[in-house]
Amino acid sequence: MLDERRNTADSLQTRVHTLLDDAAEDDEWLAKSLKVIFGTVGNFESEDRRFGIV
């Protein structure tokens, strides 16, 4: 019974680590994307930010 609980705990730990790694990657992608969409205080990090054109 103890081995079964250890296996369950190990499996849960592996799943949690995978989820946290995925969340960290998504968070990093979102932070970079928001800079492109909204710009930053000092600059706009986009290839095409033309203002004043129709």
PQR file with spaces between the fields and no chain letter, atoms N, CA, C, O and H, PARSE charges and radii, in Angstrom:
ATOM       1  N    MET     1       0.823   -1.194    0.000 -0.4000 1.5000
ATOM       2  CA   MET     1       0.000    0.000    0.000 -0.0000 2.0000
ATOM       3  C    MET     1       0.876    1.271    0.000  0.5500 1.7000
ATOM       4  O    MET     1       0.539    2.271   -0.634 -0.5500 1.4000
ATOM       5  N    LEU     2       1.975    1.207    0.706 -0.4000 1.5000
ATOM       6  CA   LEU     2       2.880    2.350    0.758 -0.0000 2.0000
ATOM       7  C    LEU     2       3.481    2.625   -0.617  0.5500 1.7000
ATOM       8  O    LEU     2       3.610    3.779   -1.026 -0.5500 1.4000
ATOM       9  H    LEU     2       2.249    0.395    1.220  0.4000 1.0000
ATOM      10  N    ASP     3       3.845    1.562   -1.325 -0.4000 1.5000
ATOM      11  CA   ASP     3       4.393    1.739   -2.681 -0.0000 2.0000
ATOM      12  C    ASP     3       3.365    2.357   -3.618  0.5500 1.7000
ATOM      13  O    ASP     3       3.702    3.193   -4.456 -0.5500 1.4000
ATOM      14  H    ASP     3       3.740    0.625   -0.993  0.4000 1.0000
ATOM      15  N    GLU     4       2.135    1.951   -3.476 -0.4000 1.5000
ATOM      16  CA   GLU     4       1.067    2.503   -4.317 -0.0000 2.0000
ATOM      17  C    GLU     4       0.907    4.004   -4.059  0.5500 1.7000
ATOM      18  O    GLU     4       0.742    4.784   -4.997 -0.5500 1.4000
ATOM      19  H    GLU     4       1.861    1.271   -2.795  0.4000 1.0000
ATOM      20  N    ARG     5       0.954    4.399   -2.809 -0.4000 1.5000
ATOM      21  CA   ARG     5       0.841    5.829   -2.476 -0.0000 2.0000
ATOM      22  C    ARG     5       2.052    6.615   -2.974  0.5500 1.7000
ATOM      23  O    ARG     5       1.908    7.750   -3.429 -0.5500 1.4000
ATOM      24  H    ARG     5       1.088    3.766   -2.047  0.4000 1.0000
ATOM      25  N    ARG     6       3.227    6.031   -2.893 -0.4000 1.5000
ATOM      26  CA   ARG     6       4.431    6.688   -3.420 -0.0000 2.0000
ATOM      27  C    ARG     6       4.325    6.867   -4.935  0.5500 1.7000
ATOM      28  O    ARG     6       4.676    7.920   -5.467 -0.5500 1.4000
ATOM      29  H    ARG     6       3.344    5.109   -2.523  0.4000 1.0000
ATOM      30  N    ASN     7       3.841    5.838   -5.620 -0.4000 1.5000
ATOM      31  CA   ASN     7       3.680    5.924   -7.065 -0.0000 2.0000
ATOM      32  C    ASN     7       2.667    7.006   -7.433  0.5500 1.7000
ATOM      33  O    ASN     7       2.871    7.755   -8.389 -0.5500 1.4000
ATOM      34  H    ASN     7       3.556    4.983   -5.188  0.4000 1.0000
ATOM      35  N    THR     8       1.595    7.082   -6.685 -0.4000 1.5000
ATOM      36  CA   THR     8       0.586    8.110   -6.929 -0.0000 2.0000
ATOM      37  C    THR     8       1.168    9.490   -6.688  0.5500 1.7000
ATOM      38  O    THR     8       0.944   10.406   -7.478 -0.5500 1.4000
ATOM      39  H    THR     8       1.430    6.473   -5.909  0.4000 1.0000
ATOM      40  N    ALA     9       1.912    9.646   -5.604 -0.4000 1.5000
ATOM      41  CA   ALA     9       2.530   10.936   -5.295 -0.0000 2.0000
ATOM      42  C    ALA     9       3.544   11.322   -6.361  0.5500 1.7000
ATOM      43  O    ALA     9       3.600   12.481   -6.772 -0.5500 1.4000
ATOM      44  H    ALA     9       2.093    8.901   -4.961  0.4000 1.0000
ATOM      45  N    ASP    10       4.343   10.366   -6.811 -0.4000 1.5000
ATOM      46  CA   ASP    10       5.322   10.647   -7.864 -0.0000 2.0000
ATOM      47  C    ASP    10       4.633   11.038   -9.167  0.5500 1.7000
ATOM      48  O    ASP    10       5.082   11.947   -9.865 -0.5500 1.4000
ATOM      49  H    ASP    10       4.298    9.425   -6.477  0.4000 1.0000
ATOM      50  N    SER    11       3.561   10.361   -9.486 -0.4000 1.5000
ATOM      51  CA   SER    11       2.813   10.673  -10.703 -0.0000 2.0000
ATOM      52  C    SER    11       2.219   12.076  -10.628  0.5500 1.7000
ATOM      53  O    SER    11       2.278   12.834  -11.596 -0.5500 1.4000
ATOM      54  H    SER    11       3.197    9.622   -8.919  0.4000 1.0000
ATOM      55  N    LEU    12       1.648   12.417   -9.480 -0.4000 1.5000
ATOM      56  CA   LEU    12       1.088   13.758   -9.302 -0.0000 2.0000
ATOM      57  C    LEU    12       2.173   14.823   -9.376  0.5500 1.7000
ATOM      58  O    LEU    12       1.964   15.885   -9.962 -0.5500 1.4000
ATOM      59  H    LEU    12       1.600   11.801   -8.693  0.4000 1.0000
ATOM      60  N    GLN    13       3.316   14.549   -8.791 -0.4000 1.5000
ATOM      61  CA   GLN    13       4.421   15.504   -8.823 -0.0000 2.0000
ATOM      62  C    GLN    13       4.889   15.739  -10.259  0.5500 1.7000
ATOM      63  O    GLN    13       5.160   16.877  -10.642 -0.5500 1.4000
ATOM      64  H    GLN    13       3.486   13.687   -8.314  0.4000 1.0000
ATOM      65  N    THR    14       4.984   14.698  -11.034 -0.4000 1.5000
ATOM      66  CA   THR    14       5.383   14.825  -12.433 -0.0000 2.0000
ATOM      67  C    THR    14       4.372   15.653  -13.214  0.5500 1.7000
ATOM      68  O    THR    14       4.754   16.512  -14.008 -0.5500 1.4000
ATOM      69  H    THR    14       4.764   13.774  -10.723  0.4000 1.0000
ATOM      70  N    ARG    15       3.099   15.404  -12.998 -0.4000 1.5000
ATOM      71  CA   ARG    15       2.047   16.155  -13.697 -0.0000 2.0000
ATOM      72  C    ARG    15       2.057   17.624  -13.310  0.5500 1.7000
ATOM      73  O    ARG    15       1.880   18.496  -14.161 -0.5500 1.4000
ATOM      74  H    ARG    15       2.789   14.706  -12.353  0.4000 1.0000
ATOM      75  N    VAL    16       2.267   17.900  -12.018 -0.4000 1.5000
ATOM      76  CA   VAL    16       2.302   19.289  -11.550 -0.0000 2.0000
ATOM      77  C    VAL    16       3.498   20.020  -12.144  0.5500 1.7000
ATOM      78  O    VAL    16       3.367   21.168  -12.568 -0.5500 1.4000
ATOM      79  H    VAL    16       2.411   17.192  -11.327  0.4000 1.0000
ATOM      80  N    HIS    17       4.648   19.384  -12.183 -0.4000 1.5000
ATOM      81  CA   HIS    17       5.834   20.012  -12.778 -0.0000 2.0000
ATOM      82  C    HIS    17       5.603   20.318  -14.252  0.5500 1.7000
ATOM      83  O    HIS    17       5.999   21.378  -14.736 -0.5500 1.4000
ATOM      84  H    HIS    17       4.755   18.451  -11.839  0.4000 1.0000
ATOM      85  N    THR    18       4.966   19.398  -14.965 -0.4000 1.5000
ATOM      86  CA   THR    18       4.660   19.621  -16.378 -0.0000 2.0000
ATOM      87  C    THR    18       3.722   20.807  -16.547  0.5500 1.7000
ATOM      88  O    THR    18       3.938   21.653  -17.415 -0.5500 1.4000
ATOM      89  H    THR    18       4.644   18.537  -14.571  0.4000 1.0000
ATOM      90  N    LEU    19       2.691   20.871  -15.729 -0.4000 1.5000
ATOM      91  CA   LEU    19       1.743   21.989  -15.803 -0.0000 2.0000
ATOM      92  C    LEU    19       2.413   23.321  -15.485  0.5500 1.7000
ATOM      93  O    LEU    19       2.148   24.325  -16.146 -0.5500 1.4000
ATOM      94  H    LEU    19       2.516   20.184  -15.024  0.4000 1.0000
ATOM      95  N    LEU    20       3.273   23.332  -14.482 -0.4000 1.5000
ATOM      96  CA   LEU    20       3.963   24.567  -14.114 -0.0000 2.0000
ATOM      97  C    LEU    20       4.939   25.012  -15.197  0.5500 1.7000
ATOM      98  O    LEU    20       5.069   26.207  -15.463 -0.5500 1.4000
ATOM      99  H    LEU    20       3.488   22.516  -13.946  0.4000 1.0000
ATOM     100  N    ASP    21       5.617   24.067  -15.814 -0.4000 1.5000
ATOM     101  CA   ASP    21       6.519   24.414  -16.919 -0.0000 2.0000
ATOM     102  C    ASP    21       5.740   25.005  -18.089  0.5500 1.7000
ATOM     103  O    ASP    21       6.159   26.000  -18.681 -0.5500 1.4000
ATOM     104  H    ASP    21       5.511   23.097  -15.598  0.4000 1.0000
ATOM     105  N    ASP    22       4.600   24.386  -18.420 -0.4000 1.5000
ATOM     106  CA   ASP    22       3.758   24.907  -19.502 -0.0000 2.0000
ATOM     107  C    ASP    22       3.239   26.301  -19.172  0.5500 1.7000
ATOM     108  O    ASP    22       3.206   27.178  -20.034 -0.5500 1.4000
ATOM     109  H    ASP    22       4.260   23.578  -17.938  0.4000 1.0000
ATOM     110  N    ALA    23       2.835   26.499  -17.925 -0.4000 1.5000
ATOM     111  CA   ALA    23       2.316   27.813  -17.518 -0.0000 2.0000
ATOM     112  C    ALA    23       3.411   28.874  -17.590  0.5500 1.7000
ATOM     113  O    ALA    23       3.142   30.008  -17.984 -0.5500 1.4000
ATOM     114  H    ALA    23       2.861   25.786  -17.224  0.4000 1.0000
ATOM     115  N    ALA    24       4.628   28.526  -17.219 -0.4000 1.5000
ATOM     116  CA   ALA    24       5.742   29.478  -17.292 -0.0000 2.0000
ATOM     117  C    ALA    24       6.022   29.868  -18.737  0.5500 1.7000
ATOM     118  O    ALA    24       6.274   31.038  -19.025 -0.5500 1.4000
ATOM     119  H    ALA    24       4.847   27.604  -16.899  0.4000 1.0000
ATOM     120  N    GLU    25       5.979   28.897  -19.652 -0.4000 1.5000
ATOM     121  CA   GLU    25       6.183   29.192  -21.072 -0.0000 2.0000
ATOM     122  C    GLU    25       5.067   30.096  -21.600  0.5500 1.7000
ATOM     123  O    GLU    25       5.331   31.053  -22.328 -0.5500 1.4000
ATOM     124  H    GLU    25       5.774   27.946  -19.418  0.4000 1.0000
ATOM     125  N    ASP    26       3.830   29.792  -21.233 -0.4000 1.5000
ATOM     126  CA   ASP    26       2.698   30.619  -21.675 -0.0000 2.0000
ATOM     127  C    ASP    26       2.806   32.032  -21.124  0.5500 1.7000
ATOM     128  O    ASP    26       2.505   32.998  -21.825 -0.5500 1.4000
ATOM     129  H    ASP    26       3.616   29.015  -20.641  0.4000 1.0000
ATOM     130  N    ASP    27       3.233   32.157  -19.876 -0.4000 1.5000
ATOM     131  CA   ASP    27       3.376   33.462  -19.259 -0.0000 2.0000
ATOM     132  C    ASP    27       4.447   34.290  -19.965  0.5500 1.7000
ATOM     133  O    ASP    27       4.268   35.486  -20.196 -0.5500 1.4000
ATOM     134  H    ASP    27       3.478   31.373  -19.307  0.4000 1.0000
ATOM     135  N    GLU    28       5.549   33.649  -20.301 -0.4000 1.5000
ATOM     136  CA   GLU    28       6.633   34.343  -21.004 -0.0000 2.0000
ATOM     137  C    GLU    28       6.164   34.799  -22.388  0.5500 1.7000
ATOM     138  O    GLU    28       6.445   35.923  -22.801 -0.5500 1.4000
ATOM     139  H    GLU    28       5.695   32.678  -20.113  0.4000 1.0000
ATOM     140  N    TRP    29       5.449   33.925  -23.101 -0.4000 1.5000
ATOM     141  CA   TRP    29       4.936   34.271  -24.427 -0.0000 2.0000
ATOM     142  C    TRP    29       3.958   35.446  -24.329  0.5500 1.7000
ATOM     143  O    TRP    29       4.011   36.371  -25.139 -0.5500 1.4000
ATOM     144  H    TRP    29       5.220   33.011  -22.765  0.4000 1.0000
ATOM     145  N    LEU    30       3.074   35.404  -23.345 -0.4000 1.5000
ATOM     146  CA   LEU    30       2.088   36.465  -23.174 -0.0000 2.0000
ATOM     147  C    LEU    30       2.752   37.797  -22.850  0.5500 1.7000
ATOM     148  O    LEU    30       2.354   38.831  -23.385 -0.5500 1.4000
ATOM     149  H    LEU    30       3.031   34.653  -22.687  0.4000 1.0000
ATOM     150  N    ALA    31       3.752   37.784  -21.984 -0.4000 1.5000
ATOM     151  CA   ALA    31       4.456   39.017  -21.630 -0.0000 2.0000
ATOM     152  C    ALA    31       5.128   39.630  -22.858  0.5500 1.7000
ATOM     153  O    ALA    31       5.076   40.846  -23.045 -0.5500 1.4000
ATOM     154  H    ALA    31       4.075   36.944  -21.549  0.4000 1.0000
ATOM     155  N    LYS    32       5.751   38.811  -23.687 -0.4000 1.5000
ATOM     156  CA   LYS    32       6.388   39.323  -24.900 -0.0000 2.0000
ATOM     157  C    LYS    32       5.350   39.832  -25.895  0.5500 1.7000
ATOM     158  O    LYS    32       5.557   40.859  -26.541 -0.5500 1.4000
ATOM     159  H    LYS    32       5.793   37.824  -23.535  0.4000 1.0000
ATOM     160  N    SER    33       4.245   39.121  -26.017 -0.4000 1.5000
ATOM     161  CA   SER    33       3.204   39.509  -26.971 -0.0000 2.0000
ATOM     162  C    SER    33       2.550   40.825  -26.587  0.5500 1.7000
ATOM     163  O    SER    33       2.256   41.644  -27.458 -0.5500 1.4000
ATOM     164  H    SER    33       4.077   38.286  -25.492  0.4000 1.0000
ATOM     165  N    LEU    34       2.319   41.041  -25.309 -0.4000 1.5000
ATOM     166  CA   LEU    34       1.685   42.279  -24.872 -0.0000 2.0000
ATOM     167  C    LEU    34       2.565   43.481  -25.174  0.5500 1.7000
ATOM     168  O    LEU    34       2.053   44.562  -25.469 -0.5500 1.4000
ATOM     169  H    LEU    34       2.558   40.376  -24.601  0.4000 1.0000
ATOM     170  N    LYS    35       3.885   43.309  -25.106 -0.4000 1.5000
ATOM     171  CA   LYS    35       4.782   44.408  -25.452 -0.0000 2.0000
ATOM     172  C    LYS    35       4.628   44.783  -26.916  0.5500 1.7000
ATOM     173  O    LYS    35       4.695   45.962  -27.264 -0.5500 1.4000
ATOM     174  H    LYS    35       4.300   42.432  -24.867  0.4000 1.0000
ATOM     175  N    VAL    36       4.425   43.810  -27.765 -0.4000 1.5000
ATOM     176  CA   VAL    36       4.250   44.080  -29.190 -0.0000 2.0000
ATOM     177  C    VAL    36       2.891   44.714  -29.447  0.5500 1.7000
ATOM     178  O    VAL    36       2.780   45.643  -30.246 -0.5500 1.4000
ATOM     179  H    VAL    36       4.370   42.852  -27.483  0.4000 1.0000
ATOM     180  N    ILE    37       1.872   44.223  -28.783 -0.4000 1.5000
ATOM     181  CA   ILE    37       0.514   44.732  -29.011 -0.0000 2.0000
ATOM     182  C    ILE    37       0.365   46.149  -28.488  0.5500 1.7000
ATOM     183  O    ILE    37      -0.148   47.016  -29.196 -0.5500 1.4000
ATOM     184  H    ILE    37       1.963   43.468  -28.133  0.4000 1.0000
ATOM     185  N    PHE    38       0.802   46.402  -27.263 -0.4000 1.5000
ATOM     186  CA   PHE    38       0.574   47.692  -26.621 -0.0000 2.0000
ATOM     187  C    PHE    38       1.804   48.591  -26.580  0.5500 1.7000
ATOM     188  O    PHE    38       1.691   49.777  -26.272 -0.5500 1.4000
ATOM     189  H    PHE    38       1.218   45.698  -26.687  0.4000 1.0000
ATOM     190  N    GLY    39       2.957   48.049  -26.882 -0.4000 1.5000
ATOM     191  CA   GLY    39       4.186   48.831  -26.807 -0.0000 2.0000
ATOM     192  C    GLY    39       4.673   48.932  -25.373  0.5500 1.7000
ATOM     193  O    GLY    39       4.035   48.450  -24.437 -0.5500 1.4000
ATOM     194  H    GLY    39       3.049   47.085  -27.132  0.4000 1.0000
ATOM     195  N    THR    40       5.820   49.570  -25.232 -0.4000 1.5000
ATOM     196  CA   THR    40       6.365   49.801  -23.902 -0.0000 2.0000
ATOM     197  C    THR    40       6.476   51.304  -23.691  0.5500 1.7000
ATOM     198  O    THR    40       6.167   52.073  -24.601 -0.5500 1.4000
ATOM     199  H    THR    40       6.339   49.961  -25.993  0.4000 1.0000
ATOM     200  N    VAL    41       6.898   51.727  -22.546 -0.4000 1.5000
ATOM     201  CA   VAL    41       6.981   53.150  -22.235 -0.0000 2.0000
ATOM     202  C    VAL    41       7.951   53.856  -23.175  0.5500 1.7000
ATOM     203  O    VAL    41       7.638   54.937  -23.674 -0.5500 1.4000
ATOM     204  H    VAL    41       7.149   51.103  -21.806  0.4000 1.0000
ATOM     205  N    GLY    42       9.114   53.275  -23.427 -0.4000 1.5000
ATOM     206  CA   GLY    42      10.143   53.930  -24.220 -0.0000 2.0000
ATOM     207  C    GLY    42      10.070   53.678  -25.710  0.5500 1.7000
ATOM     208  O    GLY    42      10.611   54.457  -26.495 -0.5500 1.4000
ATOM     209  H    GLY    42       9.368   52.396  -23.021  0.4000 1.0000
ATOM     210  N    ASN    43       9.420   52.619  -26.109 -0.4000 1.5000
ATOM     211  CA   ASN    43       9.391   52.299  -27.529 -0.0000 2.0000
ATOM     212  C    ASN    43       8.229   51.363  -27.850  0.5500 1.7000
ATOM     213  O    ASN    43       7.514   50.894  -26.964 -0.5500 1.4000
ATOM     214  H    ASN    43       8.981   51.986  -25.471  0.4000 1.0000
ATOM     215  N    PHE    44       8.071   51.119  -29.106 -0.4000 1.5000
ATOM     216  CA   PHE    44       7.113   50.114  -29.539 -0.0000 2.0000
ATOM     217  C    PHE    44       7.895   48.976  -30.171  0.5500 1.7000
ATOM     218  O    PHE    44       8.653   49.185  -31.118 -0.5500 1.4000
ATOM     219  H    PHE    44       8.652   51.500  -29.825  0.4000 1.0000
ATOM     220  N    GLU    45       7.712   47.784  -29.652 -0.4000 1.5000
ATOM     221  CA   GLU    45       8.472   46.646  -30.138 -0.0000 2.0000
ATOM     222  C    GLU    45       7.705   45.932  -31.248  0.5500 1.7000
ATOM     223  O    GLU    45       7.308   44.777  -31.098 -0.5500 1.4000
ATOM     224  H    GLU    45       7.097   47.614  -28.883  0.4000 1.0000
ATOM     225  N    SER    46       7.506   46.615  -32.337 -0.4000 1.5000
ATOM     226  CA   SER    46       6.823   46.033  -33.469 -0.0000 2.0000
ATOM     227  C    SER    46       7.568   46.414  -34.731  0.5500 1.7000
ATOM     228  O    SER    46       8.276   47.420  -34.764 -0.5500 1.4000
ATOM     229  H    SER    46       7.828   47.554  -32.460  0.4000 1.0000
ATOM     230  N    GLU    47       7.410   45.620  -35.752 -0.4000 1.5000
ATOM     231  CA   GLU    47       8.095   45.910  -37.010 -0.0000 2.0000
ATOM     232  C    GLU    47       7.397   47.023  -37.778  0.5500 1.7000
ATOM     233  O    GLU    47       8.028   47.683  -38.604 -0.5500 1.4000
ATOM     234  H    GLU    47       6.835   44.803  -35.725  0.4000 1.0000
ATOM     235  N    ASP    48       6.116   47.248  -37.530 -0.4000 1.5000
ATOM     236  CA   ASP    48       5.379   48.201  -38.342 -0.0000 2.0000
ATOM     237  C    ASP    48       4.449   49.037  -37.468  0.5500 1.7000
ATOM     238  O    ASP    48       3.275   48.701  -37.310 -0.5500 1.4000
ATOM     239  H    ASP    48       5.603   46.713  -36.859  0.4000 1.0000
ATOM     240  N    ARG    49       4.962   50.110  -36.907 -0.4000 1.5000
ATOM     241  CA   ARG    49       4.173   51.028  -36.082 -0.0000 2.0000
ATOM     242  C    ARG    49       4.141   52.390  -36.756  0.5500 1.7000
ATOM     243  O    ARG    49       4.794   53.329  -36.300 -0.5500 1.4000
ATOM     244  H    ARG    49       5.916   50.383  -37.036  0.4000 1.0000
ATOM     245  N    ARG    50       3.391   52.498  -37.829 -0.4000 1.5000
ATOM     246  CA   ARG    50       3.306   53.769  -38.555 -0.0000 2.0000
ATOM     247  C    ARG    50       2.072   54.521  -38.057  0.5500 1.7000
ATOM     248  O    ARG    50       0.957   54.000  -38.106 -0.5500 1.4000
ATOM     249  H    ARG    50       2.861   51.736  -38.200  0.4000 1.0000
ATOM     250  N    PHE    51       2.275   55.723  -37.588 -0.4000 1.5000
ATOM     251  CA   PHE    51       1.181   56.525  -37.070 -0.0000 2.0000
ATOM     252  C    PHE    51       0.912   57.689  -38.009  0.5500 1.7000
ATOM     253  O    PHE    51       1.799   58.117  -38.748 -0.5500 1.4000
ATOM     254  H    PHE    51       3.180   56.146  -37.548  0.4000 1.0000
ATOM     255  N    GLY    52      -0.303   58.194  -37.980 -0.4000 1.5000
ATOM     256  CA   GLY    52      -0.647   59.360  -38.775 -0.0000 2.0000
ATOM     257  C    GLY    52      -0.869   59.037  -40.243  0.5500 1.7000
ATOM     258  O    GLY    52      -0.792   59.929  -41.087 -0.5500 1.4000
ATOM     259  H    GLY    52      -1.023   57.846  -37.380  0.4000 1.0000
ATOM     260  N    ILE    53      -1.141   57.788  -40.561 -0.4000 1.5000
ATOM     261  CA   ILE    53      -1.434   57.425  -41.955 -0.0000 2.0000
ATOM     262  C    ILE    53      -2.838   56.872  -42.026  0.5500 1.7000
ATOM     263  O    ILE    53      -3.351   56.321  -41.052 -0.5500 1.4000
ATOM     264  H    ILE    53      -1.204   57.062  -39.875  0.4000 1.0000
ATOM     265  N    VAL    54      -3.444   57.016  -43.155 -0.4000 1.5000
ATOM     266  CA   VAL    54      -4.821   56.518  -43.310 -0.0000 2.0000
ATOM     267  C    VAL    54      -4.778   55.088  -43.802  0.5500 1.7000
ATOM     268  O    VAL    54      -5.826   54.472  -44.000 -0.5500 1.4000
ATOM     269  H    VAL    54      -3.028   57.464  -43.947  0.4000 1.0000
